Every structure is written in C-alpha cells, then in structure tokens.
Amino acid sequence: KPAKIRGIESQAMLLAASSQEDGEDEKVALLSVPDKVPNGELIQFEGMEPSEPDAMMKSKGAVKAWERVKEGLKANEEGEAVFMKDQAHRMITSGGPIKTSLANTLIR
C-alpha cells in the first residue's frame, strides 16, 4: 500500500541489515539485489515453494504478517539475506542471492 515518507509517496519497502547496536555506533547497510535482476521480480526463498503475492498484504493484517516474517530475517556469515525457519533459506533472485555488506546481523 503506498505511504508517504517525508512527504514523498513510496510504493516500495527497503530492507537493511543492522549491527543491533542502538545509538551512534550502530551500523546499517541496505540489502542489494544483483544488477541484472529486472524491476518487479518476485523474490524467492531457496528451498521453499515459490509463491504469488498475497492479497492479504494489502489488508490490515499485513502488519501482523510482517511482524512474524521479520523475526526470521537475518544476514548470514557471507552477508546473504536469509529467512530462518527450520533452516536458513536464502533470499534469491534470477541473478543470484540478495546480499548486504554486514554479516551475521538482523535485517529490519
């Protein structure tokens, strides 16, 4: 759902890795998608069934669903974005994994 961020309408979400330290020493780095990935491509989780966009994500239940998902998002030792469920499932695209410059951190 579009939202205004600092007075500008946004229709997307950015994910970033965080060093988990609040304050001046906290390090934050955006996740990067490989350059050759086309805009709008659906991200998949390696080892999990592919899915289609969920209509619920446009409802009031979206916040609750996001809260459940974000608890499992982390950057592994190689800086690859993963979703931890029964095991680590890398976030992948047609161009390869999604990465960040910070390893072993939370993704927010």
URRA-V129181 format. One record per run of one state. SS is the DSSP state (hx for helix, st for strand, lp for the rest). FROM is the first residue (numbers start at 0). TO is the last residue. If there is no record, write none. Layout:
SS;FROM;TO + SS;FROM;TO
This chain:
lp;0;1 + st;2;4 + lp;5;6 + st;7;9 + lp;10;14 + st;15;17 + lp;18;26 + st;27;29 + lp;30;30 + st;31;31 + lp;32;42 + st;43;44 + lp;45;53 + hx;54;57 + lp;58;60 + hx;61;69 + lp;70;71 + st;72;74 + lp;75;78 + st;79;83 + lp;84;86 + st;87;92 + lp;93;94 + st;95;96 + lp;97;97 + st;98;98 + lp;99;103 + st;104;106 + lp;107;107
